[in-house]
Amino acid sequence: MARTLITVPQDAKRGDVIEIRVLIAHPMETGYRVASDGKQVPRDILRRFTCRLDGEVVFAAALFPAISSNPYLAFPLRVERSGTLSFAWEGDGGFMQTETATLNVA
């Protein structure tokens, strides 16, 4: 399981626009690099990121080989209710990781 860092404000007021920040430790190998033994390093990238609030998609991004290792994403979210945010990363070779965070709206 890859290490993730997720930043969600502890409290927000209804109607506020908050910033969600996520980072995942991942090498993002393009498949074009050659190792010291002369063999090509296999492609291993994250292809998709999705954030859901209580099951409803609130942000999604397609990722490509040009993204650096340890992808960092930040995005705004207008909040209307409290709930559970779930973050999902999907990648090559069946990679799938999901994390959750609680969103508290006053």
Backbone atoms as SQL, in Angstrom:
CREATE TABLE atoms (id INTEGER PRIMARY KEY, chain TEXT, resi INTEGER, resn TEXT, atom TEXT, x REAL, y REAL, z REAL);
INSERT INTO atoms VALUES
  (1, 'A', 1, 'MET', 'N', 0.848, -1.180, 0.000),
  (2, 'A', 1, 'MET', 'CA', 0.000, 0.000, 0.000),
  (3, 'A', 1, 'MET', 'C', 0.889, 1.237, 0.000),
  (4, 'A', 2, 'ALA', 'N', 0.566, 2.172, -0.850),
  (5, 'A', 2, 'ALA', 'CA', 1.349, 3.407, -0.973),
  (6, 'A', 2, 'ALA', 'C', 1.003, 4.380, 0.150),
  (7, 'A', 3, 'ARG', 'N', 1.978, 5.163, 0.531),
  (8, 'A', 3, 'ARG', 'CA', 1.773, 6.173, 1.568),
  (9, 'A', 3, 'ARG', 'C', 1.053, 7.370, 0.955),
  (10, 'A', 4, 'THR', 'N', 0.059, 7.900, 1.643),
  (11, 'A', 4, 'THR', 'CA', -0.681, 9.061, 1.173),
  (12, 'A', 4, 'THR', 'C', -0.683, 10.153, 2.226),
  (13, 'A', 5, 'LEU', 'N', -0.787, 11.383, 1.770),
  (14, 'A', 5, 'LEU', 'CA', -1.002, 12.536, 2.643),
  (15, 'A', 5, 'LEU', 'C', -2.251, 13.244, 2.129),
  (16, 'A', 6, 'ILE', 'N', -3.199, 13.458, 3.009),
  (17, 'A', 6, 'ILE', 'CA', -4.464, 14.103, 2.643),
  (18, 'A', 6, 'ILE', 'C', -4.701, 15.258, 3.594),
  (19, 'A', 7, 'THR', 'N', -4.970, 16.431, 3.030),
  (20, 'A', 7, 'THR', 'CA', -5.250, 17.616, 3.847),
  (21, 'A', 7, 'THR', 'C', -6.655, 18.112, 3.537),
  (22, 'A', 8, 'VAL', 'N', -7.495, 18.071, 4.567),
  (23, 'A', 8, 'VAL', 'CA', -8.872, 18.570, 4.495),
  (24, 'A', 8, 'VAL', 'C', -9.047, 19.500, 5.684),
  (25, 'A', 9, 'PRO', 'N', -9.566, 20.720, 5.492),
  (26, 'A', 9, 'PRO', 'CA', -9.782, 21.613, 6.638),
  (27, 'A', 9, 'PRO', 'C', -10.633, 20.924, 7.711),
  (28, 'A', 10, 'GLN', 'N', -10.301, 21.176, 8.982),
  (29, 'A', 10, 'GLN', 'CA', -11.028, 20.523, 10.075),
  (30, 'A', 10, 'GLN', 'C', -12.484, 20.957, 10.140),
  (31, 'A', 11, 'ASP', 'N', -12.731, 22.239, 9.922),
  (32, 'A', 11, 'ASP', 'CA', -14.099, 22.759, 9.953),
  (33, 'A', 11, 'ASP', 'C', -14.303, 23.736, 8.820),
  (34, 'A', 12, 'ALA', 'N', -15.517, 23.761, 8.302),
  (35, 'A', 12, 'ALA', 'CA', -15.878, 24.709, 7.245),
  (36, 'A', 12, 'ALA', 'C', -17.333, 25.124, 7.463),
  (37, 'A', 13, 'LYS', 'N', -17.673, 26.279, 6.920),
  (38, 'A', 13, 'LYS', 'CA', -19.057, 26.754, 7.000),
  (39, 'A', 13, 'LYS', 'C', -19.768, 26.406, 5.696),
  (40, 'A', 14, 'ARG', 'N', -21.064, 26.185, 5.790),
  (41, 'A', 14, 'ARG', 'CA', -21.867, 25.877, 4.612),
  (42, 'A', 14, 'ARG', 'C', -21.668, 26.975, 3.560),
  (43, 'A', 15, 'GLY', 'N', -21.353, 26.559, 2.335),
  (44, 'A', 15, 'GLY', 'CA', -21.141, 27.500, 1.236),
  (45, 'A', 15, 'GLY', 'C', -19.691, 27.912, 1.046),
  (46, 'A', 16, 'ASP', 'N', -18.815, 27.591, 1.995),
  (47, 'A', 16, 'ASP', 'CA', -17.384, 27.910, 1.850),
  (48, 'A', 16, 'ASP', 'C', -16.762, 27.118, 0.706),
  (49, 'A', 17, 'VAL', 'N', -15.750, 27.690, 0.093),
  (50, 'A', 17, 'VAL', 'CA', -14.924, 26.970, -0.869),
  (51, 'A', 17, 'VAL', 'C', -13.633, 26.624, -0.135),
  (52, 'A', 18, 'ILE', 'N', -13.389, 25.330, 0.003),
  (53, 'A', 18, 'ILE', 'CA', -12.194, 24.867, 0.700),
  (54, 'A', 18, 'ILE', 'C', -11.222, 24.254, -0.306),
  (55, 'A', 19, 'GLU', 'N', -9.977, 24.078, 0.117),
  (56, 'A', 19, 'GLU', 'CA', -8.995, 23.425, -0.741),
  (57, 'A', 19, 'GLU', 'C', -8.673, 22.050, -0.170),
  (58, 'A', 20, 'ILE', 'N', -8.794, 21.044, -1.011),
  (59, 'A', 20, 'ILE', 'CA', -8.436, 19.675, -0.664),
  (60, 'A', 20, 'ILE', 'C', -7.076, 19.402, -1.309),
  (61, 'A', 21, 'ARG', 'N', -6.151, 18.821, -0.555),
  (62, 'A', 21, 'ARG', 'CA', -4.822, 18.490, -1.091),
  (63, 'A', 21, 'ARG', 'C', -4.519, 17.029, -0.827),
  (64, 'A', 22, 'VAL', 'N', -4.034, 16.344, -1.876),
  (65, 'A', 22, 'VAL', 'CA', -3.693, 14.927, -1.749),
  (66, 'A', 22, 'VAL', 'C', -2.349, 14.658, -2.417),
  (67, 'A', 23, 'LEU', 'N', -1.602, 13.745, -1.820),
  (68, 'A', 23, 'LEU', 'CA', -0.327, 13.315, -2.373),
  (69, 'A', 23, 'LEU', 'C', -0.223, 11.818, -2.143),
  (70, 'A', 24, 'ILE', 'N', 0.283, 11.101, -3.141),
  (71, 'A', 24, 'ILE', 'CA', 0.495, 9.665, -2.989),
  (72, 'A', 24, 'ILE', 'C', 1.914, 9.330, -3.422),
  (73, 'A', 25, 'ALA', 'N', 2.569, 8.477, -2.666),
  (74, 'A', 25, 'ALA', 'CA', 3.927, 8.036, -3.003),
  (75, 'A', 25, 'ALA', 'C', 3.827, 6.973, -4.093),
  (76, 'A', 26, 'HIS', 'N', 4.286, 7.303, -5.288),
  (77, 'A', 26, 'HIS', 'CA', 4.218, 6.383, -6.419),
  (78, 'A', 26, 'HIS', 'C', 5.302, 6.760, -7.419),
  (79, 'A', 27, 'PRO', 'N', 6.031, 5.788, -7.987),
  (80, 'A', 27, 'PRO', 'CA', 7.162, 6.112, -8.865),
  (81, 'A', 27, 'PRO', 'C', 6.788, 6.699, -10.223),
  (82, 'A', 28, 'MET', 'N', 5.611, 6.411, -10.757),
  (83, 'A', 28, 'MET', 'CA', 5.167, 6.916, -12.065),
  (84, 'A', 28, 'MET', 'C', 6.209, 6.640, -13.165),
  (85, 'A', 29, 'GLU', 'N', 6.512, 5.371, -13.391),
  (86, 'A', 29, 'GLU', 'CA', 7.440, 4.964, -14.457),
  (87, 'A', 29, 'GLU', 'C', 6.735, 5.020, -15.804),
  (88, 'A', 30, 'THR', 'N', 7.331, 5.717, -16.767),
  (89, 'A', 30, 'THR', 'CA', 6.716, 5.914, -18.085),
  (90, 'A', 30, 'THR', 'C', 6.822, 4.706, -18.997),
  (91, 'A', 31, 'GLY', 'N', 7.778, 3.831, -18.746),
  (92, 'A', 31, 'GLY', 'CA', 8.002, 2.700, -19.626),
  (93, 'A', 31, 'GLY', 'C', 9.027, 3.000, -20.705),
  (94, 'A', 32, 'TYR', 'N', 9.571, 4.216, -20.723),
  (95, 'A', 32, 'TYR', 'CA', 10.567, 4.620, -21.718),
  (96, 'A', 32, 'TYR', 'C', 11.995, 4.553, -21.175),
  (97, 'A', 33, 'ARG', 'N', 12.152, 4.455, -19.877),
  (98, 'A', 33, 'ARG', 'CA', 13.481, 4.491, -19.263),
  (99, 'A', 33, 'ARG', 'C', 14.153, 3.130, -19.360),
  (100, 'A', 34, 'VAL', 'N', 15.453, 3.137, -19.532),
  (101, 'A', 34, 'VAL', 'CA', 16.238, 1.910, -19.583),
  (102, 'A', 34, 'VAL', 'C', 17.058, 1.818, -18.297),
  (103, 'A', 35, 'ALA', 'N', 17.011, 0.649, -17.666),
  (104, 'A', 35, 'ALA', 'CA', 17.745, 0.424, -16.418),
  (105, 'A', 35, 'ALA', 'C', 19.226, 0.206, -16.712),
  (106, 'A', 36, 'SER', 'N', 20.042, 0.135, -15.665),
  (107, 'A', 36, 'SER', 'CA', 21.496, -0.031, -15.824),
  (108, 'A', 36, 'SER', 'C', 21.867, -1.352, -16.502),
  (109, 'A', 37, 'ASP', 'N', 20.974, -2.344, -16.441),
  (110, 'A', 37, 'ASP', 'CA', 21.254, -3.627, -17.099),
  (111, 'A', 37, 'ASP', 'C', 20.835, -3.630, -18.570),
  (112, 'A', 38, 'GLY', 'N', 20.348, -2.492, -19.060),
  (113, 'A', 38, 'GLY', 'CA', 19.961, -2.355, -20.463),
  (114, 'A', 38, 'GLY', 'C', 18.521, -2.740, -20.758),
  (115, 'A', 39, 'LYS', 'N', 17.812, -3.231, -19.773),
  (116, 'A', 39, 'LYS', 'CA', 16.414, -3.620, -19.982),
  (117, 'A', 39, 'LYS', 'C', 15.499, -2.429, -19.733),
  (118, 'A', 40, 'GLN', 'N', 14.417, -2.398, -20.478),
  (119, 'A', 40, 'GLN', 'CA', 13.451, -1.321, -20.328),
  (120, 'A', 40, 'GLN', 'C', 12.677, -1.493, -19.022),
  (121, 'A', 41, 'VAL', 'N', 12.534, -0.408, -18.266),
  (122, 'A', 41, 'VAL', 'CA', 11.761, -0.418, -17.026),
  (123, 'A', 41, 'VAL', 'C', 10.285, -0.420, -17.404),
  (124, 'A', 42, 'PRO', 'N', 9.510, -1.398, -16.906),
  (125, 'A', 42, 'PRO', 'CA', 8.100, -1.470, -17.311),
  (126, 'A', 42, 'PRO', 'C', 7.293, -0.243, -16.869),
  (127, 'A', 43, 'ARG', 'N', 6.303, 0.100, -17.670),
  (128, 'A', 43, 'ARG', 'CA', 5.421, 1.221, -17.357),
  (129, 'A', 43, 'ARG', 'C', 4.648, 0.919, -16.077),
  (130, 'A', 44, 'ASP', 'N', 4.543, 1.918, -15.219),
  (131, 'A', 44, 'ASP', 'CA', 3.800, 1.801, -13.962),
  (132, 'A', 44, 'ASP', 'C', 3.343, 3.204, -13.581),
  (133, 'A', 45, 'ILE', 'N', 2.165, 3.593, -14.077),
  (134, 'A', 45, 'ILE', 'CA', 1.651, 4.926, -13.776),
  (135, 'A', 45, 'ILE', 'C', 0.273, 4.844, -13.132),
  (136, 'A', 46, 'LEU', 'N', -0.076, 5.895, -12.420),
  (137, 'A', 46, 'LEU', 'CA', -1.440, 6.073, -11.952),
  (138, 'A', 46, 'LEU', 'C', -2.209, 6.686, -13.119),
  (139, 'A', 47, 'ARG', 'N', -3.373, 6.165, -13.412),
  (140, 'A', 47, 'ARG', 'CA', -4.136, 6.657, -14.553),
  (141, 'A', 47, 'ARG', 'C', -5.333, 7.508, -14.168),
  (142, 'A', 48, 'ARG', 'N', -5.851, 7.311, -12.970),
  (143, 'A', 48, 'ARG', 'CA', -7.080, 8.013, -12.608),
  (144, 'A', 48, 'ARG', 'C', -7.109, 8.299, -11.110),
  (145, 'A', 49, 'PHE', 'N', -7.628, 9.483, -10.780),
  (146, 'A', 49, 'PHE', 'CA', -7.874, 9.868, -9.396),
  (147, 'A', 49, 'PHE', 'C', -9.319, 10.330, -9.306),
  (148, 'A', 50, 'THR', 'N', -10.032, 9.891, -8.267),
  (149, 'A', 50, 'THR', 'CA', -11.423, 10.295, -8.065),
  (150, 'A', 50, 'THR', 'C', -11.640, 10.614, -6.593),
  (151, 'A', 51, 'CYS', 'N', -12.351, 11.725, -6.353),
  (152, 'A', 51, 'CYS', 'CA', -12.754, 12.095, -4.994),
  (153, 'A', 51, 'CYS', 'C', -14.277, 12.097, -4.953),
  (154, 'A', 52, 'ARG', 'N', -14.808, 11.423, -3.953),
  (155, 'A', 52, 'ARG', 'CA', -16.262, 11.357, -3.783),
  (156, 'A', 52, 'ARG', 'C', -16.642, 11.869, -2.396),
  (157, 'A', 53, 'LEU', 'N', -17.790, 12.539, -2.327),
  (158, 'A', 53, 'LEU', 'CA', -18.374, 12.952, -1.050),
  (159, 'A', 53, 'LEU', 'C', -19.637, 12.134, -0.867),
  (160, 'A', 54, 'ASP', 'N', -19.615, 11.224, 0.091),
  (161, 'A', 54, 'ASP', 'CA', -20.737, 10.304, 0.336),
  (162, 'A', 54, 'ASP', 'C', -21.197, 9.619, -0.953),
  (163, 'A', 55, 'GLY', 'N', -20.233, 9.167, -1.753),
  (164, 'A', 55, 'GLY', 'CA', -20.542, 8.421, -2.967),
  (165, 'A', 55, 'GLY', 'C', -20.713, 9.251, -4.229),
  (166, 'A', 56, 'GLU', 'N', -20.870, 10.556, -4.096),
  (167, 'A', 56, 'GLU', 'CA', -21.057, 11.440, -5.258),
  (168, 'A', 56, 'GLU', 'C', -19.704, 11.999, -5.695),
  (169, 'A', 57, 'VAL', 'N', -19.367, 11.825, -6.982),
  (170, 'A', 57, 'VAL', 'CA', -18.086, 12.320, -7.490),
  (171, 'A', 57, 'VAL', 'C', -18.083, 13.845, -7.429),
  (172, 'A', 58, 'VAL', 'N', -17.060, 14.408, -6.753),
  (173, 'A', 58, 'VAL', 'CA', -16.924, 15.863, -6.654),
  (174, 'A', 58, 'VAL', 'C', -15.681, 16.364, -7.385),
  (175, 'A', 59, 'PHE', 'N', -14.740, 15.436, -7.709),
  (176, 'A', 59, 'PHE', 'CA', -13.548, 15.793, -8.481),
  (177, 'A', 59, 'PHE', 'C', -12.969, 14.519, -9.068),
  (178, 'A', 60, 'ALA', 'N', -12.526, 14.604, -10.326),
  (179, 'A', 60, 'ALA', 'CA', -11.871, 13.466, -10.970),
  (180, 'A', 60, 'ALA', 'C', -10.790, 14.003, -11.901),
  (181, 'A', 61, 'ALA', 'N', -9.722, 13.225, -12.054),
  (182, 'A', 61, 'ALA', 'CA', -8.630, 13.625, -12.935),
  (183, 'A', 61, 'ALA', 'C', -8.044, 12.394, -13.613),
  (184, 'A', 62, 'ALA', 'N', -7.713, 12.556, -14.898),
  (185, 'A', 62, 'ALA', 'CA', -6.978, 11.528, -15.636),
  (186, 'A', 62, 'ALA', 'C', -5.503, 11.905, -15.547),
  (187, 'A', 63, 'LEU', 'N', -4.664, 10.926, -15.233),
  (188, 'A', 63, 'LEU', 'CA', -3.228, 11.170, -15.098),
  (189, 'A', 63, 'LEU', 'C', -2.497, 10.471, -16.242),
  (190, 'A', 64, 'PHE', 'N', -1.384, 11.053, -16.677),
  (191, 'A', 64, 'PHE', 'CA', -0.635, 10.563, -17.825),
  (192, 'A', 64, 'PHE', 'C', 0.832, 10.406, -17.460),
  (193, 'A', 65, 'PRO', 'N', 1.635, 9.724, -18.303),
  (194, 'A', 65, 'PRO', 'CA', 3.044, 9.496, -17.983),
  (195, 'A', 65, 'PRO', 'C', 3.854, 10.761, -17.703),
  (196, 'A', 66, 'ALA', 'N', 3.417, 11.909, -18.189),
  (197, 'A', 66, 'ALA', 'CA', 4.170, 13.148, -17.965),
  (198, 'A', 66, 'ALA', 'C', 4.047, 13.663, -16.530),
  (199, 'A', 67, 'ILE', 'N', 3.163, 13.095, -15.728),
  (200, 'A', 67, 'ILE', 'CA', 3.024, 13.487, -14.327),
  (201, 'A', 67, 'ILE', 'C', 4.242, 12.970, -13.561),
  (202, 'A', 68, 'SER', 'N', 4.779, 13.788, -12.686),
  (203, 'A', 68, 'SER', 'CA', 5.976, 13.392, -11.924),
  (204, 'A', 68, 'SER', 'C', 5.650, 12.304, -10.904),
  (205, 'A', 69, 'SER', 'N', 6.698, 11.713, -10.379),
  (206, 'A', 69, 'SER', 'CA', 6.500, 10.719, -9.328),
  (207, 'A', 69, 'SER', 'C', 5.883, 11.415, -8.110),
  (208, 'A', 70, 'ASN', 'N', 5.239, 10.630, -7.274),
  (209, 'A', 70, 'ASN', 'CA', 4.555, 11.132, -6.081),
  (210, 'A', 70, 'ASN', 'C', 3.568, 12.248, -6.431),
  (211, 'A', 71, 'PRO', 'N', 2.559, 11.946, -7.270),
  (212, 'A', 71, 'PRO', 'CA', 1.630, 12.982, -7.731),
  (213, 'A', 71, 'PRO', 'C', 0.924, 13.717, -6.591),
  (214, 'A', 72, 'TYR', 'N', 0.905, 15.033, -6.721),
  (215, 'A', 72, 'TYR', 'CA', 0.251, 15.940, -5.765),
  (216, 'A', 72, 'TYR', 'C', -0.875, 16.633, -6.511),
  (217, 'A', 73, 'LEU', 'N', -2.059, 16.615, -5.944),
  (218, 'A', 73, 'LEU', 'CA', -3.212, 17.299, -6.527),
  (219, 'A', 73, 'LEU', 'C', -3.840, 18.195, -5.472),
  (220, 'A', 74, 'ALA', 'N', -4.286, 19.366, -5.901),
  (221, 'A', 74, 'ALA', 'CA', -5.022, 20.284, -5.027),
  (222, 'A', 74, 'ALA', 'C', -6.216, 20.785, -5.826),
  (223, 'A', 75, 'PHE', 'N', -7.374, 20.823, -5.199),
  (224, 'A', 75, 'PHE', 'CA', -8.572, 21.263, -5.911),
  (225, 'A', 75, 'PHE', 'C', -9.550, 21.922, -4.936),
  (226, 'A', 76, 'PRO', 'N', -10.346, 22.877, -5.457),
  (227, 'A', 76, 'PRO', 'CA', -11.333, 23.548, -4.602),
  (228, 'A', 76, 'PRO', 'C', -12.618, 22.720, -4.517),
  (229, 'A', 77, 'LEU', 'N', -13.327, 22.891, -3.429),
  (230, 'A', 77, 'LEU', 'CA', -14.607, 22.210, -3.246),
  (231, 'A', 77, 'LEU', 'C', -15.537, 23.127, -2.458),
  (232, 'A', 78, 'ARG', 'N', -16.694, 23.421, -3.036),
  (233, 'A', 78, 'ARG', 'CA', -17.716, 24.184, -2.309),
  (234, 'A', 78, 'ARG', 'C', -18.490, 23.190, -1.447),
  (235, 'A', 79, 'VAL', 'N', -18.528, 23.456, -0.146),
  (236, 'A', 79, 'VAL', 'CA', -19.134, 22.499, 0.787),
  (237, 'A', 79, 'VAL', 'C', -20.517, 22.965, 1.221),
  (238, 'A', 80, 'GLU', 'N', -21.448, 22.020, 1.227),
  (239, 'A', 80, 'GLU', 'CA', -22.825, 22.308, 1.641),
  (240, 'A', 80, 'GLU', 'C', -23.250, 21.423, 2.808),
  (241, 'A', 81, 'ARG', 'N', -22.527, 20.305, 2.998),
  (242, 'A', 81, 'ARG', 'CA', -22.912, 19.375, 4.068),
  (243, 'A', 81, 'ARG', 'C', -21.702, 18.596, 4.558),
  (244, 'A', 82, 'SER', 'N', -21.811, 18.064, 5.752),
  (245, 'A', 82, 'SER', 'CA', -20.779, 17.193, 6.291),
  (246, 'A', 82, 'SER', 'C', -20.889, 15.827, 5.623),
  (247, 'A', 83, 'GLY', 'N', -19.797, 15.088, 5.670),
  (248, 'A', 83, 'GLY', 'CA', -19.828, 13.752, 5.093),
  (249, 'A', 83, 'GLY', 'C', -18.454, 13.128, 5.070),
  (250, 'A', 84, 'THR', 'N', -18.369, 12.031, 4.377),
  (251, 'A', 84, 'THR', 'CA', -17.112, 11.304, 4.238),
  (252, 'A', 84, 'THR', 'C', -16.575, 11.474, 2.829),
  (253, 'A', 85, 'LEU', 'N', -15.341, 11.956, 2.745),
  (254, 'A', 85, 'LEU', 'CA', -14.656, 12.065, 1.461),
  (255, 'A', 85, 'LEU', 'C', -13.885, 10.782, 1.244),
  (256, 'A', 86, 'SER', 'N', -14.028, 10.195, 0.057),
  (257, 'A', 86, 'SER', 'CA', -13.211, 9.030, -0.285),
  (258, 'A', 86, 'SER', 'C', -12.362, 9.394, -1.490),
  (259, 'A', 87, 'PHE', 'N', -11.105, 8.991, -1.435),
  (260, 'A', 87, 'PHE', 'CA', -10.123, 9.308, -2.469),
  (261, 'A', 87, 'PHE', 'C', -9.646, 7.990, -3.067),
  (262, 'A', 88, 'ALA', 'N', -9.715, 7.860, -4.394),
  (263, 'A', 88, 'ALA', 'CA', -9.326, 6.604, -5.045),
  (264, 'A', 88, 'ALA', 'C', -8.317, 6.875, -6.149),
  (265, 'A', 89, 'TRP', 'N', -7.238, 6.108, -6.128),
  (266, 'A', 89, 'TRP', 'CA', -6.215, 6.157, -7.171),
  (267, 'A', 89, 'TRP', 'C', -6.249, 4.815, -7.890),
  (268, 'A', 90, 'GLU', 'N', -6.243, 4.839, -9.243),
  (269, 'A', 90, 'GLU', 'CA', -6.199, 3.619, -10.044),
  (270, 'A', 90, 'GLU', 'C', -5.007, 3.704, -10.973),
  (271, 'A', 91, 'GLY', 'N', -4.333, 2.566, -11.172),
  (272, 'A', 91, 'GLY', 'CA', -3.148, 2.587, -12.006),
  (273, 'A', 91, 'GLY', 'C', -2.907, 1.298, -12.748),
  (274, 'A', 92, 'ASP', 'N', -1.764, 1.251, -13.411),
  (275, 'A', 92, 'ASP', 'CA', -1.363, 0.075, -14.176),
  (276, 'A', 92, 'ASP', 'C', -1.187, -1.130, -13.265),
  (277, 'A', 93, 'GLY', 'N', -1.324, -2.314, -13.856),
  (278, 'A', 93, 'GLY', 'CA', -1.098, -3.552, -13.117),
  (279, 'A', 93, 'GLY', 'C', -2.129, -3.815, -12.043),
  (280, 'A', 94, 'GLY', 'N', -3.315, -3.218, -12.153),
  (281, 'A', 94, 'GLY', 'CA', -4.367, -3.439, -11.177),
  (282, 'A', 94, 'GLY', 'C', -4.228, -2.632, -9.899),
  (283, 'A', 95, 'PHE', 'N', -3.316, -1.639, -9.895),
  (284, 'A', 95, 'PHE', 'CA', -3.133, -0.818, -8.692),
  (285, 'A', 95, 'PHE', 'C', -4.431, -0.098, -8.351),
  (286, 'A', 96, 'MET', 'N', -4.828, -0.181, -7.101),
  (287, 'A', 96, 'MET', 'CA', -6.025, 0.524, -6.628),
  (288, 'A', 96, 'MET', 'C', -5.813, 0.821, -5.159),
  (289, 'A', 97, 'GLN', 'N', -5.981, 2.084, -4.795),
  (290, 'A', 97, 'GLN', 'CA', -5.885, 2.463, -3.386),
  (291, 'A', 97, 'GLN', 'C', -6.965, 3.471, -3.070),
  (292, 'A', 98, 'THR', 'N', -7.608, 3.285, -1.929),
  (293, 'A', 98, 'THR', 'CA', -8.669, 4.182, -1.474),
  (294, 'A', 98, 'THR', 'C', -8.378, 4.617, -0.047),
  (295, 'A', 99, 'GLU', 'N', -8.556, 5.901, 0.205),
  (296, 'A', 99, 'GLU', 'CA', -8.412, 6.468, 1.548),
  (297, 'A', 99, 'GLU', 'C', -9.663, 7.291, 1.830),
  (298, 'A', 100, 'THR', 'N', -9.945, 7.569, 3.095),
  (299, 'A', 100, 'THR', 'CA', -11.107, 8.380, 3.458),
  (300, 'A', 100, 'THR', 'C', -10.709, 9.468, 4.451),
  (301, 'A', 101, 'ALA', 'N', -11.525, 10.513, 4.480),
  (302, 'A', 101, 'ALA', 'CA', -11.360, 11.608, 5.434),
  (303, 'A', 101, 'ALA', 'C', -12.747, 12.152, 5.747),
  (304, 'A', 102, 'THR', 'N', -12.906, 12.684, 6.935),
  (305, 'A', 102, 'THR', 'CA', -14.187, 13.247, 7.354),
  (306, 'A', 102, 'THR', 'C', -14.216, 14.735, 7.065),
  (307, 'A', 103, 'LEU', 'N', -15.326, 15.201, 6.525),
  (308, 'A', 103, 'LEU', 'CA', -15.539, 16.622, 6.252),
  (309, 'A', 103, 'LEU', 'C', -16.619, 17.121, 7.207),
  (310, 'A', 104, 'ASN', 'N', -16.265, 18.107, 8.034),
  (311, 'A', 104, 'ASN', 'CA', -17.222, 18.677, 9.005),
  (312, 'A', 104, 'ASN', 'C', -17.641, 20.063, 8.547),
  (313, 'A', 105, 'VAL', 'N', -18.948, 20.219, 8.324),
  (314, 'A', 105, 'VAL', 'CA', -19.504, 21.504, 7.876),
  (315, 'A', 105, 'VAL', 'C', -20.474, 21.997, 8.937),
  (316, 'A', 106, 'ALA', 'N', -20.256, 23.240, 9.384),
  (317, 'A', 106, 'ALA', 'CA', -21.103, 23.816, 10.421),
  (318, 'A', 106, 'ALA', 'C', -22.326, 24.475, 9.809);
